[in-house]
Amino acid sequence: MPRNDHSFSKSKFAFLLILFIHVFPVFLQAQLKVESWETSNDRTMLLSKRNIVGAENDKAEVININAAKKYQSVDGFGFALTGGSAQHIIRMSRLERKKLLNELFGNGPDGVGISYIRVSIGASDLNEYVFSYNDLKAGETDPDLKHFSLSQDEKDVVPVLKEILAISPRIKIMGSPWSAPVWMKSNHNVQGGRLIDKYYGAYANYFVKYIEAMKKHGITIDAVTIQNEPFNDGNTPSMQFLAKEELRFIRDHLGPAFKRKNIKTKIVLYDHNCDAPEYPISILADPKAAAYIDGSGFHLYAGQTAAMGKVHDTFPEKNLYFTEMMAVSKDGGFNTAYPVGRILIGALRNWSKNVILWNLAADPGYNPHTNNGGCSICQGAVTIDGDKVVRNLAYYVIVHASKFVPVGSSRIESSLTTKVSNVAFLTPEGKRVLIVSNNSPEKQSVKVVDGDQSFSYTINKGSSLTHVW
């Protein structure tokens, strides 16, 4: 029987078309060479290097990377160096203290590269006792601040900062007050109250003196917030600072004082939870106040990080900072995926330039803290017991970013998925960094696509992964 050349050609063409559609793209999309580090829920992997190459899965969560689309630049990642944290660190033996600080703030193979720290201006509730830099006897006042002194911080916070700066000279430091000196307050008490109107100018000068005094020690304060948790009057110490009051303080006193003294320290307003974006928005709406303001700071004990995005959308020219949140282990679990997803990824995907978690160090009993209003459950990122150091959940949450995303990196576009959270960066050296967390109840298949390259893997429930390529 004679061969039908026409039918043969059609069959051949159809076969080649199927081959092109289903097989050829596999060769076009090359396997990415990627390095990955995982922290698992069962602690078998603690920022451990992992070979993640796996087979593709049709049901995989697909994360598309677009390095051409950039968002905010990164200022850093870290913790609050509370007075209590500094107290534990300074009491370590010289050798063990050096080892710990080199690990925390160094950028070598054994360092985790913490690049941003927050300190309290005066005492926080994680000091042994309350103090300001201008404490007086009952009934006395000092509007000229003649008795201003950093003597309390010079016992521990200042020397620890100096050792940190010797390791990481460009680390950014943010200062936040928990309260003005008692004699400036309406209730003359360390807890609650408000700043008396006639002392607005003196309190602005208090900030100036603090920044200048730290500078004499070789410590540059990159930014200050006006008041830690301005709605909170239950901490010891604490002080309420309503939006209209903070607006007037910045516009009429602090901003002009910084300008007169040529102080370049950034002014960051709000510094409280993600449930009241109207607070910073109302202040930034005043052009005279806004001229002095760099941006707004947020905590996450209430609300959602989307509130930060709302402030960005309203005032895109102003910066956003994530300034405090606890991340602690519960019931013996070690699910980093929840805080990595909710805090770290959530803040960064909503325009934050940094992420600072609460409290670098405490002892096994969560000490020290002030009485009747100090936090008695605040676990440190590290637990220090003499020279013994234990690394806790918050440590791994931050180092999944700090070790791999240097200052000056830019957040880049990465697609959202339904079952895992992610955020991506382009480093100054041109590397891509992708942080992924799986807070779902089961392991998930993931495929990452970057242009014509990709890689696939499985991430266990409760795990966090950082990929670099």
GIBELDA-V208339 format. One record per residue. N is the residue number from 1. RES is the residue in one small letter. PSI is psi in whole degrees, -180 to 180 (none if undefined). D_FIRST is the distance of its C-alpha to the first C-alpha in Angstrom with 2 decimals. Layout:
n,res,psi,d_first
N,RES,PSI,D_FIRST
N,RES,PSI,D_FIRST
//
This chain:
n,res,psi,d_first
1,m,132,0.00
2,p,143,3.82
3,r,137,6.55
4,n,96,9.17
5,d,-33,12.23
6,h,-44,14.62
7,s,-39,13.93
8,f,-42,14.10
9,s,-40,17.34
10,k,-42,18.82
11,s,-43,18.35
12,k,-42,19.85
13,f,-43,22.66
14,a,-40,23.47
15,f,-45,23.73
16,l,-35,26.02
17,l,-45,28.07
18,i,-42,28.72
19,l,-42,29.66
20,f,-42,32.02
21,i,-42,33.69
22,h,-24,34.29
23,v,-43,34.54
24,f,-38,35.61
25,p,-27,38.97
26,v,-38,40.00
27,f,-30,39.99
28,l,-39,41.77
29,q,92,44.48
30,a,155,46.16
31,q,124,48.37
32,l,141,52.01
33,k,111,54.55
34,v,144,57.26
35,e,137,60.54
36,s,146,61.67
37,w,134,64.90
38,e,144,65.32
39,t,122,68.24
40,s,159,67.34
41,n,-28,69.06
42,d,6,69.91
43,r,9,71.47
44,t,-22,69.28
45,m,120,68.29
46,l,95,71.07
47,l,48,69.73
48,s,141,67.68
49,k,136,64.87
50,r,138,61.52
51,n,109,57.99
52,i,1,56.17
53,v,125,52.56
54,g,175,50.34
55,a,151,46.88
56,e,151,45.96
57,n,130,46.34
58,d,-24,44.84
59,k,14,48.26
60,a,147,50.28
61,e,120,53.16
62,v,123,52.08
63,i,113,54.87
64,n,130,54.05
65,i,133,56.46
66,n,93,57.41
67,a,-13,59.96
68,a,-21,60.30
69,k,110,62.12
70,k,150,65.58
71,y,-130,68.35
72,q,155,71.80
73,s,161,72.98
74,v,130,74.22
75,d,-23,77.92
76,g,177,77.63
77,f,143,77.64
78,g,-149,80.48
79,f,171,83.32
80,a,123,86.89
81,l,82,89.39
82,t,166,91.99
83,g,-38,95.53
84,g,-41,94.77
85,s,-48,91.69
86,a,-36,93.79
87,q,-45,96.54
88,h,-41,94.24
89,i,-44,92.70
90,i,-22,96.04
91,r,-6,97.42
92,m,160,94.73
93,s,153,95.64
94,r,-43,95.05
95,l,-46,92.24
96,e,-34,90.32
97,r,-43,90.84
98,k,-43,89.44
99,k,-45,86.37
100,l,-47,85.74
101,l,-36,86.24
102,n,-37,84.02
103,e,-49,81.28
104,l,-41,81.69
105,f,-5,82.16
106,g,159,80.70
107,n,10,77.36
108,g,-173,76.70
109,p,-32,74.27
110,d,2,76.73
111,g,155,77.76
112,v,2,76.38
113,g,35,77.52
114,i,130,79.56
115,s,3,80.24
116,y,130,82.27
117,i,152,85.33
118,r,135,87.63
119,v,157,91.33
120,s,140,94.00
121,i,101,96.80
122,g,-163,99.64
123,a,149,98.89
124,s,-176,95.87
125,d,-4,95.85
126,l,36,94.53
127,n,163,97.79
128,e,-32,100.56
129,y,166,102.87
130,v,138,103.02
131,f,157,104.28
132,s,-177,104.01
133,y,7,105.04
134,n,62,108.20
135,d,135,109.77
136,l,169,113.36
137,k,154,116.07
138,a,131,116.15
139,g,-14,117.56
140,e,153,116.96
141,t,160,114.71
142,d,67,113.55
143,p,-22,111.97
144,d,0,112.17
145,l,42,110.34
146,k,-22,113.00
147,h,16,112.18
148,f,134,108.39
149,s,137,107.16
150,l,16,103.89
151,s,-36,105.82
152,q,-45,103.83
153,d,-26,100.44
154,e,-12,101.95
155,k,-32,102.22
156,d,-53,98.47
157,v,-48,96.08
158,v,-50,97.23
159,p,-36,97.15
160,v,-42,93.70
161,l,-40,92.40
162,k,-40,93.78
163,e,-36,91.94
164,i,-44,88.71
165,l,-29,89.18
166,a,-28,89.69
167,i,-42,86.17
168,s,81,84.53
169,p,-24,86.71
170,r,13,84.53
171,i,141,84.17
172,k,139,84.83
173,i,127,87.72
174,m,134,88.33
175,g,138,91.75
176,s,128,92.36
177,p,143,95.74
178,w,-22,96.26
179,s,151,99.67
180,a,165,102.32
181,p,145,105.67
182,v,-38,107.55
183,w,-13,110.34
184,m,-5,107.88
185,k,152,106.58
186,s,-31,107.71
187,n,1,108.19
188,h,40,109.49
189,n,151,107.14
190,v,-22,104.29
191,q,127,102.09
192,g,-157,101.06
193,g,177,103.17
194,r,164,102.45
195,l,125,103.53
196,i,137,106.88
197,d,-45,106.67
198,k,-10,109.47
199,y,10,107.68
200,y,-43,104.39
201,g,-41,105.61
202,a,-38,106.82
203,y,-35,103.53
204,a,-41,101.60
205,n,-29,103.90
206,y,-44,103.16
207,f,-45,99.48
208,v,-48,100.62
209,k,-38,102.92
210,y,-49,100.22
211,i,-42,97.73
212,e,-38,100.45
213,a,-40,101.74
214,m,-37,98.27
215,k,-36,97.78
216,k,-24,100.96
217,h,3,99.24
218,g,18,96.24
219,i,117,94.15
220,t,124,92.38
221,i,110,91.69
222,d,-37,88.50
223,a,153,88.75
224,v,145,91.08
225,t,158,90.52
226,i,-39,93.47
227,q,123,93.66
228,n,124,91.65
229,e,72,90.63
230,p,-15,92.95
231,f,-12,92.63
232,n,116,93.55
233,d,18,97.26
234,g,-14,96.92
235,n,159,96.36
236,t,104,99.28
237,p,169,99.57
238,s,165,98.02
239,m,134,98.81
240,q,144,97.43
241,f,95,96.44
242,l,160,95.22
243,a,-44,92.92
244,k,-30,95.67
245,e,-43,97.89
246,e,-39,95.28
247,l,-51,94.55
248,r,-38,98.25
249,f,-45,98.68
250,i,-49,95.85
251,r,-43,96.62
252,d,-12,100.39
253,h,-64,101.10
254,l,-48,98.43
255,g,-52,96.39
256,p,-36,99.51
257,a,-43,100.94
258,f,-41,97.82
259,k,-44,97.93
260,r,-39,101.62
261,k,3,101.07
262,n,41,97.85
263,i,126,95.98
264,k,-1,92.20
265,t,133,91.42
266,k,144,88.86
267,i,120,90.04
268,v,124,87.68
269,l,176,88.64
270,y,-90,88.13
271,d,46,87.04
272,h,-166,86.38
273,n,162,83.67
274,c,27,80.48
275,d,4,81.89
276,a,60,84.04
277,p,-18,82.20
278,e,-28,84.68
279,y,-60,87.38
280,p,-35,85.98
281,i,-41,84.57
282,s,-32,88.06
283,i,-44,89.60
284,l,-20,86.93
285,a,-14,87.45
286,d,111,90.89
287,p,-37,90.36
288,k,-41,93.55
289,a,-44,92.69
290,a,-28,89.02
291,a,-25,90.13
292,y,-10,91.40
293,i,131,88.54
294,d,-40,85.54
295,g,-164,83.75
296,s,147,83.82
297,g,147,83.66
298,f,147,82.20
299,h,176,82.43
300,l,34,80.14
301,y,-12,82.41
302,a,152,81.63
303,g,-171,79.00
304,q,151,75.58
305,t,-15,74.68
306,a,-23,73.17
307,a,-34,76.82
308,m,-40,76.70
309,g,-34,73.74
310,k,-42,75.82
311,v,-42,78.61
312,h,-44,76.17
313,d,-31,74.69
314,t,-39,78.22
315,f,74,79.54
316,p,-17,76.58
317,e,-10,78.91
318,k,145,80.81
319,n,163,79.75
320,l,143,79.17
321,y,139,80.21
322,f,113,79.68
323,t,-17,83.08
324,e,140,83.35
325,m,143,81.68
326,m,145,82.02
327,a,106,79.07
328,v,154,80.25
329,s,143,78.80
330,k,137,79.20
331,d,32,79.26
332,g,-4,78.21
333,g,166,74.82
334,f,48,73.57
335,n,89,71.16
336,t,-20,71.16
337,a,-37,68.23
338,y,-56,70.54
339,p,-33,73.11
340,v,-42,70.54
341,g,-49,68.57
342,r,-43,71.52
343,i,-65,73.97
344,l,-58,72.33
345,i,-40,69.02
346,g,-46,70.60
347,a,-43,73.38
348,l,-36,71.22
349,r,-11,68.60
350,n,36,71.61
351,w,9,72.89
352,s,140,75.39
353,k,-10,76.18
354,n,173,77.27
355,v,118,77.49
356,i,123,80.79
357,l,165,81.22
358,w,132,84.64
359,n,101,86.79
360,l,-43,85.89
361,a,144,88.04
362,a,172,90.14
363,d,179,91.62
364,p,-22,90.41
365,g,14,92.64
366,y,31,91.31
367,n,162,94.62
368,p,168,96.41
369,h,158,96.69
370,t,160,99.58
371,n,150,101.43
372,n,56,101.01
373,g,2,97.99
374,g,153,96.20
375,c,118,92.70
376,s,2,93.06
377,i,14,89.30
378,c,97,88.01
379,q,139,86.03
380,g,161,85.70
381,a,-35,82.48
382,v,145,84.15
383,t,125,86.79
384,i,123,89.60
385,d,91,91.95
386,g,-116,94.22
387,d,0,91.81
388,k,134,89.02
389,v,130,86.13
390,v,132,83.43
391,r,127,80.55
392,n,-176,79.83
393,l,-47,77.13
394,a,-35,78.29
395,y,-49,78.11
396,y,-30,74.37
397,v,-49,73.73
398,i,-42,75.23
399,v,-18,74.02
400,h,-19,70.37
401,a,-49,71.16
402,s,-34,74.18
403,k,-21,72.72
404,f,-18,69.56
405,v,94,70.45
406,p,160,73.18
407,v,137,75.58
408,g,-8,74.08
409,s,161,70.57
410,s,137,68.98
411,r,139,67.25
412,i,169,63.73
413,e,132,61.25
414,s,133,59.47
415,s,147,57.73
416,l,149,59.30
417,t,172,57.61
418,t,-26,58.58
419,k,-16,59.23
420,v,156,60.59
421,s,152,63.07
422,n,158,62.80
423,v,145,64.45
424,a,154,63.41
425,f,156,65.32
426,l,120,64.99
427,t,164,67.64
428,p,-24,69.58
429,e,-1,67.60
430,g,9,64.30
431,k,152,63.20
432,r,139,61.77
433,v,129,63.53
434,l,124,62.22
435,i,127,64.38
436,v,136,62.66
437,s,144,64.37
438,n,96,62.98
439,n,14,65.55
440,s,168,63.07
441,p,0,63.40
442,e,165,60.33
443,k,154,58.48
444,q,144,56.13
445,s,136,53.01
446,v,139,53.49
447,k,127,51.31
448,v,127,53.13
449,v,124,51.35
450,d,95,53.02
451,g,-123,50.86
452,d,17,47.73
453,q,156,49.23
454,s,166,49.83
455,f,153,50.98
456,s,150,50.84
457,y,176,53.29
458,t,135,55.12
459,i,128,58.76
460,n,157,60.94
461,k,141,63.18
462,g,3,66.57
463,s,154,65.37
464,s,142,65.75
465,l,139,63.71
466,t,125,64.31
467,h,142,61.43
468,v,131,61.99
469,w,none,59.44
//
